[in-house]
Amino acid sequence: MHIRLIACAVLALSAAVPAVAADLTYETPAPAAEQISSAYNWSGFYLGGQGGYSWSQTKILGSDENIDGGTAGLHAGYNFQSGNIVYGIENDFNYNFKKNDDANLEWDASGRARVGYALNRTLFFATAGVAAGGGKVDIPTAGKKDGILIGWTAGGGIEHAVTDHILVRGEYRHSDFSNKDFGSAIGDVGAKQDKVLFGTSYKF
């Protein structure tokens, strides 16, 4: 009798165990916060410097003067970001080292819009805006004159965030400065410029 009772109890317990196990659910633990990575944020103010080479051409007294040489300067800007699209404004100023006997583009500056596509820490961008250049003419038969040439500039490049704050870039730009009247003895003076620049910035 006792053996039959024990056998019945064992059978009942064996049938209950699978039913209880079926009611249990298993949840995968959420990954730790440090394991979740996010894309780089390009938004914010940045300040930096650049240097490179420029190919400039001035038109004076009906002839072209080529002025090719090194250039260096500073830039500052602010980026906004929406998804992978990065847009903002940038200003720069550059000093041109190469000098010519007759006409020079001693410096150039610009105020530009920038728009690009970010792949995490790498940004491909295009840029365009207003450009200004410091023209200087020195002709023995006409005297010395200087003035500011106004025009446009456009180009593009690649920028990469080495760290959260240090950015490096490579850029090409073309600038076309409108003619300016330098007086009756000289007439109109114009300039065009192509440049390749490499720079670094600090993003705040």
Number of C-alpha atoms within 10 A of each C-alpha: 6 7 8 9 10 11 11 12 11 11 11 11 10 11 10 10 10 10 10 9 9 8 7 7 6 5 5 5 6 6 8 7 7 6 7 7 7 7 11 15 18 25 16 13 17 20 18 18 19 22 20 18 18 23 17 22 20 21 16 19 10 10 7 13 17 17 21 19 15 17 22 19 19 18 20 18 20 19 19 15 17 11 9 15 16 20 19 18 18 20 18 19 19 19 18 23 17 17 15 15 11 14 26 25 28 18 19 23 20 23 20 19 19 20 20 20 18 22 13 14 16 18 20 17 19 18 22 21 18 18 23 21 28 17 23 20 21 16 13 9 8 12 10 14 14 15 15 16 21 21 18 18 22 20 18 17 18 18 21 18 21 12 12 13 12 15 20 19 18 17 19 18 18 18 25 22 23 18 18 16 13 18 11 8 12 19 13 16 23 22 26 20 21 18 20 19 20 18 19 22 22 17 21 12
